[in-house]
Amino acid sequence: MAVSPTNGQIVLAAAFSGSTSTQGIYRSADGGNTWTRTLTTGQGASVFFYPDGNTAHASLGFVFGSTSDGVYKSTNGGQTWSPANGSGSNSLPTGNIGDSILAPAPSQPATMYISLQDINGVYQGFFKTTDGGATWAQMPPLLDLPADPPQAIAVQQNNPNVIMTGSHDYINR
């Protein structure tokens, strides 16, 4: 969940559900009393606001995958969304994406990191954007990465280049 930093009544929630009729990204404009599903194409994995309260990013992804899984951007507080997967050689893998873990840099929210698996649970890589998802670059392999890819990512509060990753059995920095 994410609460708009400029209007506490606007809340976004990533819904992870087995039913295609209830999964996605939801938006509330009344502090959570009522909800509207505004991104309906896949399983919600994560969502966050920029400090401006209008820009938001969300990731969709689940182990079984969907052709619509990836990163999305909203410039109107989560009312509408557009893909933010990059283009050409500066894009995220598409098609067979399963789980995704997205994390913004608190000091520079246009800098984000994402870990991707395919629909078979095979690690696809760790990617970084510094322009809000217009372009993505694959990062070098993480040190001592076991077969289990990152299940959590955190970015240091004041340095967008320092990240922590964690999984079931390890923490990597």
N, C-alpha and C positions, 0 to 999 in steps of 0.2 A: 504494500500500500504506500501511497504518497499523498501528502497534504500540500496544497499550494502554499508556498511561503508568503504570498501576498494576499491570499483570501482563504482563510481556514475552512470555509464552507465547501470549497472545491477539493474533492478527494478522488484519487484514481486507485483502482485495485486490479491486480492481475489475478484472473480466475483460472485455476487449474482444475479441470473436470473431465470425466470420461465422456460426457455428453457434448456433442458439437453445438447443441442449442444453448448451453450455459457457459462455455469456456470463452476466454478472450480478455479484453480490457474493459472495465466498467468505470463510469464517471458518475459522481454525485455532485450536485450543485447546492445541496442543502445539508451539508455536514453528515451525510450518510443515511438520512431518512429514506430517500428514494434513489434508485440507481438506473442508469441507462447503459446498455452495452454498446460501446462506440467503436470497438475493434473486434470483429467477429470471426476472423479467419483462422484462428488457431488457439492453442493452449497458452494462457498468460504465464510468463515466467518471472518477469520483473518489470517495474515501472518506477520512474523518478521524474521530479520537476527540476528545472533550472531555477536559479534565484529570481529570474524575472516573473515567475508564476504563470507565464504563457507557454513557454517551450517545455515539452516533456518528451522523454524517450521510453520505449517499452520494448521488451523482447518477447517473442513467442517461441516456444519450443517444448517438445516432449519426446520421450524416448522412442515412440513410434513414428514421430515426425509428420510433417505436412509440407507441401510445396510452398505454403505461405509462411513458414517459420523463418525468423530472422529478426531484424531490428526495424522499429518504426519510430517516426518522429511526428509530433504534433506541435503546431505553432499557435494553437488557440485553446490552450488549457485542457487538451484531451478530448475536444469535441469531434475532431476528425484526425486521421492519421495517414501518413504516406511512408512507403518503404525508405529505409536509410541504410541500405546494404552496400553502398558504393556502386561503381560501374567499371566495366572492363577489367583490366588487370589489377585495379585497386578496389576489388569487391570481395565480399564474403562468399564462401562456397554456397551454392544453392541446390535445391532439388531434393536431396536426401538428408537434410539437417534434422536432427532429433533434439536432444537437450541443448540448451544454451544458458550460459550464466553471464549476465551483463553487469558491469560496475562502472559508475562514473567517477571522475576525479573531483572531489568536493571543491577544490580551489579553481578548477577549470572544467566545468561540466561538459564542454564540447569534446574533452578528452575522455574516451571510454575504452574499456577493455572487455573482450568477450571470449569465452571458451566455448568451443563447439564440438559436439559429437554427431555422428551420423545416425540413421535410424537403426543401425545394428549395434550402437553403443561404442563404435570405434572413434577414438579421438581424432578430430579434424584439424585442431590447432588452436592457438591463442592469438588473437588479433587486437590491434590498437587503431583508434581513429583520434585525430586531433581537431577535426572539423565537423563534429556532430554527425558523423556517418556518411558524409559525402564521399570519402575515400577511406579505405582500410588497408593496413599492412600486417602481414603475418609476422609475429614476433619469433625470435629464435626459440628453440625448444627450452622448456623450463628445466632447471637443474634437477637431477634425480627424480624425474617424473615417473612414477610407477604406471602400471597399465591403467589405473583409475585416474581419469583426468580431473581437473579442478572442479569442486562442487561449490566452492565459495571463493569470491574475489573481494578484496578490500584495497582501496587506494588511500595512501597516507593523506591526512587532512591538508597539509600545506605543500606537498610535493607530488605532482601528478606522475612522476616517473618512479615512485617507490610503491610497489604493490606487494600484497600478501595473497597467497593462494592456499587453499586447504581442501582436503578431501576426507574420505572416511578414515584414513590411517596416517595422514601426514600433514604437515604445514610446511610451505616452501616460501622463501623470501628472496 
